[in-house]
Amino acid sequence: MINKKIIIQVMGLLLLIEGFFLGISSLISLYYKEYDLLGILITAGICFVSGLILQLFTKNAEKNIGKREGYIIVSLVWVIFSAFGALPFVISGAIPSYTDAFFETISGFTTTGASILNDIEAVPHGLLFWRSLTQWLGGMGIIVLSIAILPIFGIGGMQLFVAEVPGPTPDKLHPRIKETAKRLWGIYILFTFAEVILLKIGGMTWFDAVNHSFTTMATGGYSTKQASIAHFDSPFIHYVITLFMFLAGTNFTLSYFALHLKFGKVFKNEEFRFYLGFTIFFTAAITISLWHFHDFTAEKSFRESLFQVVSIMTTTGFATADYLMWKPFVIVAIFALMFFGGSAGSTGGSMKIVRVALLLKNSYQELKRIIHPNAIIPVRMNGKSVPPQIISNILAFVVFYMLISIVSTIIMSAFGYDLDTSLGAVAATLGNIGPGIGKVGPVENYAHIPVFGKWFLSFLMLIGRLELFTVIVLFSPSFWKK
């Protein structure tokens, strides 16, 4: 029997948290004396009242979260947070359409960065801050934040952590999940603060520095400028953001080791070596192309290439150039990177580097098994044999990912979009990247997508953020059986 009361109680608690962060956003609006203040305050009030009512009616709930409750909570929270978080845009009139406001908000919480805004600079500061804050909160995961809070109410968080981080190697920094959440958030906040300082030194205003740091560390890609990072004509700013995008796409466990000067553990990690290797390879290939065909200087060729490679591979989605104007080889390479993703245990989306690495390893070992059919040839990662169950899980994930991509592309093409746009929109939303190819490229947005298309792409953002299985399992009849 599913414990419905505890699900409702957790939703109430999380709505109180959302109301708190909306309150912080209202202070920004108050400082700039803009028209969005009332909309933000009304939404904060709605969140607080709703949260208190849900808490009141479930105060006697059993403090027990099982696996099924964990999956329901994790899936629901992104939808409910987005449903309430969209209200300030609608109430203030900044985004009159609720569909557009929901799309913009779930794109924030899922750290996708796909936008419908045609004039970002016209949006009030308070709403821009809330927009960036949705990505910062979504980046590490609302659930991971709640893990550090729920035990205070006598509610365990391990089941939520498993549902939120379903990747093949969910390393924990500390055996107690509450301590793990605290340390993850500690690293997250430290990196965010460091980036704010460096961007301010680079010439950004405090407001722009904070907003871009929020969305960089979340690998979200929302900018306060319509032209994204291309607005800032500063190599220093480009390199700083590139560095922190790379860090955000790295397993936070390795960041913890690096901060404790245990660099040996970092470079011995095979996933990190694949991550670094892919970055170097694609950057070098695209640098050569830009230098040879586009008459860029060597430094600009390298900078533009490195920025776009890291931005797309980590699923951040910032842009300093319109890569669709580059050679077809480069566009294809960038499209391929959309399926790589960041490391497991990072804020990046898509398929994740560890799955790509294990797929490559398993394919190579399969060649050996064909030659030596009686030999036992395991797939190894970091010197350890990977259980066959993990390989099966990864193969199932990739099949689901590709199947969903194909069906979704067909659905988008039914709206009359060309193949490039259909492929680009699906890859960019399912992979939580933001910009794609075709009419949703780095200098375009999603405003022209019809209403049903926006709701459909919102669903892709959700299942992509929760790595497919967490949401898909809810559609299985066996999940709801006693």
matplotlib code that plots the C-alpha trace (Angstrom):
import matplotlib.pyplot as plt

x = [0.0, 1.4, 1.7, -0.2, -0.1, 3.7, 3.8, 1.4, 3.3, 6.6, 5.0, 3.8, 7.2, 8.8, 6.2, 7.2, 10.8, 9.8, 7.9, 11.1, 13.2, 10.5, 10.7, 14.4, 13.6, 11.1, 14.0, 15.7, 12.5, 12.2, 15.7, 15.2, 11.6, 10.1, 6.6, 7.2, 7.2, 3.5, 3.5, 6.4, 4.9, 1.5, 3.1, 5.2, 2.0, 0.2, 3.2, 3.2, -0.6, -0.7, 2.3, 0.8, -2.6, -0.9, 1.2, -1.9, -3.9, -1.1, 0.4, -0.3, 1.2, 3.5, 7.1, 8.0, 9.2, 9.5, 10.9, 7.5, 6.9, 10.4, 9.8, 6.4, 7.8, 10.8, 8.6, 5.9, 8.2, 9.5, 6.0, 4.5, 7.5, 7.2, 3.4, 3.7, 7.0, 5.4, 2.8, 5.0, 5.6, 1.8, 0.6, 3.2, 2.4, 6.0, 4.9, 1.1, 0.6, 0.6, 1.9, 4.9, 5.5, 5.3, 7.7, 10.2, 10.0, 10.3, 13.1, 14.7, 14.1, 15.2, 18.3, 17.4, 17.7, 15.2, 13.6, 10.5, 11.7, 12.4, 13.6, 15.3, 16.6, 13.0, 12.2, 12.3, 15.4, 13.3, 11.9, 15.3, 16.8, 14.0, 14.5, 18.2, 17.4, 15.2, 18.2, 20.5, 18.0, 17.3, 21.0, 21.9, 18.3, 15.5, 15.4, 19.1, 18.4, 15.5, 17.6, 19.4, 16.1, 13.6, 15.4, 14.6, 10.9, 11.7, 11.6, 14.5, 16.0, 17.8, 14.9, 14.7, 18.4, 18.2, 15.3, 16.9, 20.3, 19.6, 22.9, 25.2, 27.7, 26.0, 29.1, 28.5, 30.9, 29.7, 27.8, 25.0, 22.9, 22.2, 25.9, 26.3, 23.7, 25.4, 28.8, 27.4, 25.7, 28.9, 30.9, 28.1, 27.9, 31.7, 32.1, 29.2, 30.8, 34.2, 32.7, 30.7, 34.0, 35.9, 33.0, 32.8, 36.6, 36.1, 33.7, 30.2, 27.9, 27.1, 23.6, 24.9, 27.8, 25.4, 22.9, 25.4, 27.2, 23.8, 23.1, 26.7, 27.0, 23.6, 24.6, 21.4, 22.4, 19.9, 21.5, 20.3, 21.2, 19.4, 22.7, 23.8, 27.5, 28.3, 27.0, 30.2, 33.1, 35.7, 38.0, 38.5, 34.8, 34.5, 37.4, 36.0, 32.6, 34.2, 36.2, 33.1, 31.0, 33.7, 33.7, 29.9, 30.0, 32.5, 31.5, 31.1, 32.8, 36.0, 35.6, 35.5, 38.8, 40.4, 39.5, 41.3, 44.3, 43.8, 44.4, 45.6, 42.0, 40.8, 43.1, 42.8, 39.0, 38.3, 35.1, 37.0, 39.7, 37.0, 35.4, 38.7, 39.6, 36.4, 36.7, 40.3, 39.5, 36.4, 38.0, 41.1, 39.1, 36.7, 39.6, 41.4, 38.2, 37.5, 41.2, 41.3, 37.9, 36.7, 39.8, 39.8, 42.9, 44.4, 43.3, 39.8, 39.5, 40.5, 38.3, 35.2, 35.7, 36.4, 33.5, 30.9, 32.3, 32.2, 28.8, 27.1, 28.8, 28.0, 24.4, 24.8, 23.7, 25.5, 26.7, 29.3, 28.7, 26.1, 27.7, 25.1, 27.0, 30.1, 31.0, 28.6, 31.3, 31.3, 27.5, 27.4, 30.1, 28.2, 25.0, 26.8, 28.0, 24.4, 24.2, 27.3, 26.3, 28.3, 29.7, 27.6, 27.2, 27.3, 24.6, 24.9, 22.1, 21.8, 23.2, 26.2, 29.8, 30.0, 27.3, 29.0, 32.3, 30.8, 29.0, 32.3, 34.1, 31.3, 31.3, 35.1, 34.9, 32.1, 34.6, 36.9, 33.9, 33.2, 36.8, 36.9, 33.3, 34.2, 36.2, 34.8, 35.7, 34.2, 33.9, 36.0, 35.8, 38.4, 40.0, 36.8, 34.5, 31.2, 28.3, 26.3, 23.1, 24.7, 25.5, 22.0, 20.6, 22.8, 21.8, 18.1, 18.6, 20.2, 17.5, 14.8, 16.7, 17.0, 13.4, 12.0, 14.2, 12.9, 9.2, 9.5, 11.2, 8.3, 5.8, 7.7, 7.8, 4.0, 3.8, 5.4, 9.0, 11.9, 14.1, 16.9, 14.5, 12.6, 15.9, 17.4, 14.3, 14.1, 17.8, 18.1, 15.1, 15.5, 19.2, 18.4, 20.7, 18.6, 19.8, 19.7, 19.9, 17.6, 15.0, 15.9, 19.6, 21.8, 20.4, 16.8, 14.4, 11.2, 8.6, 7.4, 6.6, 2.8, 1.1, 0.9, 4.5, 5.6, 3.8, 5.3, 8.8, 8.2, 7.5, 10.8, 12.7, 11.2, 12.0, 15.4, 16.3, 15.2, 17.0, 14.0, 13.4, 12.2, 9.3, 8.7, 8.3, 5.2, 3.5, 4.1, 1.0, 3.2, 4.3, 0.8, 0.0, 0.1]
y = [0.0, 3.4, 5.8, 8.7, 10.9, 11.0, 11.9, 14.8, 15.9, 16.0, 18.0, 20.5, 20.8, 21.4, 24.0, 25.9, 25.7, 27.1, 29.9, 30.8, 31.1, 33.1, 35.4, 35.9, 36.7, 39.3, 41.2, 41.6, 42.9, 45.3, 46.5, 47.4, 48.7, 46.9, 45.7, 42.0, 42.4, 41.8, 38.7, 37.1, 37.9, 36.5, 33.3, 33.0, 33.4, 30.7, 28.3, 29.0, 28.6, 25.5, 24.0, 24.7, 23.2, 20.0, 19.8, 20.3, 17.6, 15.0, 15.7, 12.1, 10.5, 7.5, 8.7, 6.0, 6.5, 3.3, 2.8, 3.5, 6.6, 7.8, 7.5, 9.3, 12.1, 12.7, 12.7, 14.9, 17.5, 18.8, 19.1, 20.8, 23.1, 24.2, 24.5, 27.0, 28.5, 29.6, 31.8, 34.9, 35.2, 35.0, 37.2, 39.9, 39.7, 39.1, 35.8, 36.1, 32.5, 29.9, 27.3, 29.5, 30.3, 26.6, 25.7, 28.4, 27.2, 23.5, 24.2, 26.0, 23.4, 20.6, 22.7, 22.4, 26.1, 26.0, 29.4, 31.1, 34.6, 36.9, 39.9, 38.6, 42.1, 43.4, 40.9, 42.5, 41.7, 39.8, 37.4, 37.0, 36.1, 33.6, 32.1, 31.6, 30.4, 27.6, 26.2, 26.5, 24.6, 22.1, 21.6, 19.8, 18.5, 19.7, 16.2, 16.3, 19.5, 18.0, 15.0, 17.3, 18.7, 15.8, 13.8, 16.7, 15.7, 12.0, 11.2, 9.2, 10.3, 7.3, 6.2, 9.7, 9.8, 6.4, 7.7, 11.1, 9.6, 6.4, 6.3, 3.3, 4.6, 6.7, 7.2, 8.6, 10.9, 9.8, 6.7, 8.9, 10.3, 13.5, 14.2, 13.4, 16.0, 18.6, 18.0, 18.0, 21.4, 22.7, 22.0, 23.4, 26.7, 27.0, 26.7, 29.1, 31.7, 31.3, 31.9, 34.9, 36.6, 35.7, 36.9, 40.2, 40.6, 39.9, 42.9, 41.6, 43.4, 41.7, 40.8, 39.2, 37.5, 35.8, 34.8, 33.3, 31.5, 30.0, 28.7, 27.6, 25.4, 24.0, 23.3, 25.1, 27.8, 30.5, 34.0, 37.5, 38.5, 37.6, 36.9, 34.6, 34.7, 36.2, 39.4, 39.6, 40.2, 39.1, 36.1, 36.1, 35.6, 32.9, 30.9, 31.3, 30.0, 27.2, 26.1, 26.1, 24.3, 21.6, 21.4, 21.2, 18.3, 16.4, 13.9, 15.9, 13.1, 13.8, 17.5, 16.6, 14.6, 17.5, 20.0, 17.7, 17.6, 13.9, 14.5, 10.9, 9.6, 12.1, 11.1, 7.4, 7.6, 6.2, 8.1, 11.4, 10.3, 9.6, 12.9, 14.8, 12.8, 13.5, 17.2, 17.3, 15.3, 17.3, 20.6, 19.9, 18.7, 21.7, 24.2, 23.0, 23.4, 26.9, 28.0, 26.5, 27.4, 30.4, 32.6, 32.8, 33.5, 30.4, 31.7, 32.5, 29.1, 27.3, 29.4, 29.1, 25.4, 24.7, 26.8, 25.1, 21.6, 21.9, 23.8, 21.1, 18.0, 19.2, 20.1, 23.7, 25.2, 28.6, 30.0, 32.4, 31.8, 30.4, 27.0, 26.3, 28.8, 26.5, 23.6, 20.6, 18.4, 20.6, 20.7, 16.9, 16.7, 19.1, 17.1, 13.9, 15.6, 16.2, 12.5, 12.3, 14.4, 15.1, 12.6, 10.5, 12.4, 15.8, 18.3, 17.5, 15.7, 13.4, 9.9, 10.5, 9.8, 6.6, 5.0, 5.9, 4.6, 1.3, 0.8, 1.3, -1.1, -3.7, -3.5, -4.0, -7.0, -8.5, -8.7, -10.7, -13.0, -13.7, -14.9, -16.7, -17.9, -20.0, -17.3, -15.2, -11.7, -9.1, -5.4, -3.5, 0.1, 1.6, -1.8, -3.5, -5.9, -4.4, -6.7, -7.9, -6.4, -2.9, -3.6, -4.8, -1.7, 0.6, -1.3, -0.9, 2.8, 3.4, 1.5, 3.5, 6.7, 6.1, 4.8, 7.8, 10.1, 8.5, 8.5, 12.1, 13.2, 11.8, 13.6, 16.9, 16.5, 16.0, 19.7, 20.5, 21.0, 19.9, 17.0, 19.2, 21.1, 18.0, 16.2, 19.3, 20.0, 16.4, 16.0, 19.3, 18.8, 15.1, 15.7, 18.9, 20.9, 23.9, 25.0, 22.3, 22.5, 23.8, 26.4, 25.8, 26.6, 28.8, 32.1, 30.9, 29.8, 27.7, 30.5, 29.3, 25.8, 25.2, 24.7, 20.9, 20.8, 22.8, 20.5, 17.5, 18.9, 19.8, 16.1, 15.2, 17.6, 15.9, 12.3, 13.4, 15.1, 12.0, 9.6, 8.0, 5.1, 7.2, 8.5, 5.6, 3.1, 5.1, 4.0, 0.3, -1.5, -3.6, -0.4, 0.2, -3.4, -4.2]
z = [0.0, -1.0, 1.9, 0.3, 3.3, 3.5, -0.2, 0.4, 3.6, 1.7, -1.1, 1.5, 3.0, -0.4, -1.2, 1.9, 0.7, -2.7, -1.0, 0.9, -2.2, -3.9, -0.9, -1.6, -5.2, -4.0, -2.3, -5.6, -7.1, -4.1, -4.6, -8.3, -7.6, -10.6, -11.4, -10.7, -6.9, -6.4, -8.6, -6.7, -3.3, -4.3, -5.5, -2.3, -0.3, -2.4, -1.8, 2.0, 2.4, 0.2, 2.0, 5.5, 4.5, 3.2, 6.4, 8.6, 6.9, 7.0, 10.5, 11.6, 8.5, 9.1, 8.7, 6.3, 2.7, 0.7, -2.8, -4.5, -2.5, -3.4, -7.1, -6.9, -4.8, -7.0, -10.2, -8.6, -7.1, -10.4, -11.8, -8.7, -8.3, -12.0, -11.7, -8.8, -9.9, -13.2, -11.5, -10.9, -14.7, -15.4, -12.5, -13.3, -17.1, -18.0, -19.7, -20.1, -21.3, -18.6, -21.1, -21.9, -18.2, -17.3, -20.2, -19.0, -15.4, -15.9, -18.3, -15.3, -12.6, -15.0, -15.9, -19.6, -20.5, -23.4, -23.5, -25.1, -24.3, -27.2, -25.2, -22.0, -21.1, -20.8, -18.1, -14.6, -12.3, -9.7, -12.3, -14.0, -10.6, -9.9, -13.3, -12.6, -9.1, -10.4, -12.3, -9.3, -7.1, -9.8, -10.5, -7.4, -7.0, -4.8, -3.4, -2.3, -0.6, 1.2, 2.3, 4.7, 6.0, 6.1, 8.9, 11.2, 10.8, 11.3, 7.6, 6.1, 2.8, 1.4, -0.8, -2.2, -3.0, -4.9, -7.0, -7.7, -8.6, -10.5, -12.4, -12.5, -9.9, -7.2, -5.1, -1.6, 0.2, 3.6, 4.7, 6.2, 3.4, 5.3, 5.6, 1.8, 1.0, 3.2, 1.6, -1.9, -1.3, 0.4, -2.7, -4.9, -2.9, -2.8, -6.6, -7.1, -4.8, -6.5, -10.0, -8.8, -7.6, -10.8, -13.1, -11.2, -11.6, -15.3, -15.6, -15.0, -12.7, -9.4, -10.7, -13.9, -12.0, -9.5, -12.2, -14.5, -11.7, -10.6, -14.1, -14.8, -11.8, -12.5, -16.1, -17.0, -19.4, -18.6, -19.2, -18.3, -21.9, -25.2, -26.8, -24.0, -23.2, -26.6, -25.1, -23.0, -25.4, -22.9, -23.3, -19.5, -18.9, -21.5, -20.0, -16.4, -17.5, -19.5, -16.4, -14.1, -16.7, -16.8, -13.0, -12.9, -15.4, -13.2, -10.6, -7.4, -5.5, -7.5, -6.8, -3.1, -3.5, -5.5, -2.8, -0.3, -2.7, -3.5, -7.2, -7.7, -7.1, -9.6, -12.5, -11.7, -12.3, -15.7, -16.2, -15.6, -18.1, -20.7, -19.9, -20.3, -23.4, -25.2, -24.4, -25.7, -28.9, -30.0, -29.0, -31.1, -34.1, -34.1, -33.4, -36.6, -38.6, -37.3, -37.8, -41.4, -42.8, -40.9, -40.7, -36.9, -35.0, -33.2, -29.8, -30.9, -32.7, -29.6, -27.3, -29.4, -29.9, -26.2, -25.0, -27.3, -26.7, -22.9, -23.0, -25.1, -23.5, -20.0, -21.2, -20.0, -23.3, -23.1, -26.4, -27.6, -31.3, -33.7, -34.3, -37.1, -39.3, -39.0, -41.3, -41.5, -39.9, -36.8, -36.6, -36.7, -34.0, -31.7, -32.3, -31.3, -28.1, -27.1, -26.3, -24.1, -21.1, -18.0, -15.5, -13.1, -9.9, -11.7, -12.5, -16.2, -18.1, -21.2, -21.2, -19.0, -19.8, -17.6, -19.7, -23.0, -21.6, -20.4, -23.8, -25.6, -23.3, -23.5, -27.3, -27.4, -25.0, -27.2, -30.1, -27.8, -26.7, -30.4, -30.9, -27.5, -26.9, -23.9, -22.1, -19.3, -20.2, -17.8, -18.4, -16.0, -14.7, -12.4, -12.1, -10.9, -12.7, -13.6, -12.7, -15.8, -14.2, -14.5, -18.2, -18.8, -17.1, -19.3, -22.5, -21.5, -20.8, -24.2, -26.0, -24.2, -24.8, -28.5, -28.9, -27.1, -29.3, -32.5, -31.5, -30.2, -33.4, -35.4, -33.2, -33.6, -37.3, -37.3, -36.3, -39.6, -38.5, -40.7, -39.7, -38.2, -36.0, -34.9, -34.0, -32.4, -30.2, -29.0, -28.4, -26.6, -24.3, -23.5, -22.9, -20.8, -23.1, -24.3, -27.7, -30.4, -34.2, -36.9, -35.7, -32.0, -32.5, -30.3, -31.6, -31.8, -29.1, -28.5, -28.7, -32.1, -30.9, -30.7, -27.3, -27.4, -28.6, -25.6, -23.1, -24.9, -24.8, -21.1, -20.5, -22.3, -20.0, -17.0, -18.0, -19.2, -15.9, -14.0, -16.3, -17.9, -15.5, -12.5, -14.5, -16.9, -14.0, -12.9, -16.1, -15.4, -14.0, -11.7, -9.9, -8.6, -7.6, -3.8]

ax = plt.figure().add_subplot(projection="3d")
ax.plot(x, y, z, "-o")
ax.set_aspect("equal")
plt.show()
